[in-house]
Amino acid sequence: MSEKLRIGICGTGGISHAHMDRYVKFDDVEIVGACDIVPGKARAFLDSYGLKDKPAFENVFDLIKNVQMDGASVCTYNTTHAECAIALLEAGVHVLCEKPMSFTLGQAVEMVRASKKANKFLTIGFQPRWDFMRRRVDNIIESGVLGKVYYIQSGGGRRRGIPGGTFVDESKAGFGCLGDIGCYSIDECLHAVKYPKPLTVSAIATDYFGKNPKYWPDAANFNVDDFSVALVRMEGDTTFVFKQSWAMHADSLGDTLWLGTEGAIKISNGFDELRRPSRVMLYTDVNGQHLDSYVLPNVPFDAYGGARPMDIWDGKMRGFVDALKTNGPAPVPGEEILYNQAICDGIYRSSKLGKEVEIEIPEI
């Protein structure tokens, strides 16, 4: 491996700038090339960062053929994540793939298989993993203080927040709200409980707002979900209720909640009557007395600089670069997010079929 880590960019659309903005700040990283299927787009992207001497290509295969890389960011649209990631892994390149992992469960399985066969790690772009408060909640749950967690629900959602471009084109995005922000909710809820295996899904997804020109200007071309809800049965007698929205007539779909046999955690979404921001509560019993406790935002603190929480994107990109130096492990392993993708796949299939579906995850 060279003194600087050689990194390529596959796909130079909007999200790639969040990757590149960090890479160019790292002294131990060299961007060695980029590709995009839109002619001239990768060239313009590299030039905008002053990298006029770095080659640009119109597909991942030419990038692989002409450029040596230690790692690569896959920032293409959802339905091409698998194709690009697998090509890079098979070429001996470690991969950071943007979320969602893929479109179908089958694609995700092939990505993990390619990673294992090549002995190169695959990490998925879930930057909320580096949020300081998210880590506090994860640590509390992982401590076992809640006992057996038997019920989990996601909350949040957007009152209005339909994105444009490829996000609302089924041929490119696969799914809409579910793949854009729903996969984040699934990871938030299930990572701390070690991703129990999903067994069945009963789901409904709708498009009432995206299809209505009153709420979305290009309603005639909107063909993905803008709302979805699901009941997921999981191993270990655990129930997961999933809810997510790009648009609705409400400020929130409710709180994020983990119920355990010895305690519970609730993240109150939205604002309360005093306009205070989202907060976390821990519910326990001590000697028969109910205790309701605020989980304080224990932000990293510097005596001279004050509170200094880590920027979640800085954490995500630094985590990938540091993992490259040691050839892994992956910060957010593809093997783990396979279960996330299985749930997304199950929600999509169940909503299309109008009935409960089983989730079958092949051996890797």
Secondary structure by P-SEA (a helix, b strand, c coil): ccccbbbbbcccccaaaaaaaaaaaccccccccccccccaaaaaaaaaaccccccccccaaaaaacccccbbbbcccccaaaaaaaaaaaabbbbbccccccccaaaaaaaaaaaaaacbbbbccccccccaaaaaaaaaaaacccccccbbbbbbbbcbbbbccccccccccccccccccaaaaaaaaccccccccccccccccccccccccccccccccccccccbbbbbbbccbbbbbbbbbcccccccccccccccccccccccccccccccccbbbbbbccccbbbbbbbccccccccccccccccaaaaaaaaaaaaaaaccccccccccaaaaaaaaaaaaaaaaacbbbbbbbccc
